[in-house]
Every structure is written in C-alpha cells, then in structure tokens.
Amino acid sequence: MLTFYKVPLVLRPQPEGGYTVTSPVLPELVTEGDTPEEIMENVRDALQAALETYEDLGKPLPASLSPRI
C-alpha cells in the first residue's frame, strides 16, 4: 500500500539561481532545484531517501509527520 505524507517545505532562493528546499518536520530532507517541476521531482526522491533511512535505522518517524488520508 502506498502512503502519502503532507510535508511542509521551505524554499530558499540561492544567489546563483534556483532554490534550496528543506522541511522543518523532516531535517533529513534537503534538496534543490531550478524549476517547480524539478523541485517536486527532487523532493519526492529526497523524501523517499529520508523515509528509507528512518526505516533502515529502525527509527520512528517524527510525530509531526503524519500520513495523509
């Protein structure tokens, strides 16, 4: 079963262009992108990697990260 999460994101413009993207509820999620499309693709990849890291380490997800129904 596929689980969806609602994750708040913070986009910070970079002087050289593009954005750095982080999440206040999931510190392991860090990525970047130049366009909205690239950002969304990179966020999906970074979120998957962060969730896999939690699973591999046997750590519970942050309480503020809840599955979206």
N, C-alpha and C positions, 0 to 999 in steps of 0.2 A: 504494500500500500504506500502510495506517495504522500508525504507530509509536506504541507506548505507552512511557512513561517512569515509572520509580519515583522519585519526588521526595520527599525528606524535607521536612516543613513544620514551622514554628514558629508556634504561635498565641499571641498575647499579648493578654490581656484589656485592654480600654480602659475608663477610668474612667466614660465616658458610656454604656458598654454596647457589646456586640459585640466583635469581635476584629480585630487586625491580623495578617495572615498573610505570612510571608516564608519563604525557603528558603536554608539555608546553602550549598547547592551551585549555586544559580542566583540571584545577587544581584538580577537584574532582575525577579524575580518578587516583586511586592509587591501585596497586595490586602487587602480587608477583608470582613467580613460579620457578620450578627447571628445567623444560624441555621446549623446544619451544612449544610443544603441550599443556602443562599445562599453559604456559604463554598466548597463544592465547585464550584458553577457559576462563581463568580468566579475560583477557582484555575484551572479549565480555560481560561477566557478569558485570564487573565494568563499562563499557561504558553504558550498559542498565540502571544500577542503577543511574549513573550520569545524563543521559538524563531524566529519570523519576523524579529525584529531581528537575531539572530545570522546568519541566512541572508542578509538584505539587506546586512549589513556584510561578509559573507564570512568571518566569524569561526568557528573551530571551537567546538563545544560544550565546556563544561568536562569534563575527563576523568572526573570523579566522577559525571557524569550519563550513565548507561548505559541503552540501550533495554531494555525488559522483554520477555522472550520468552514 
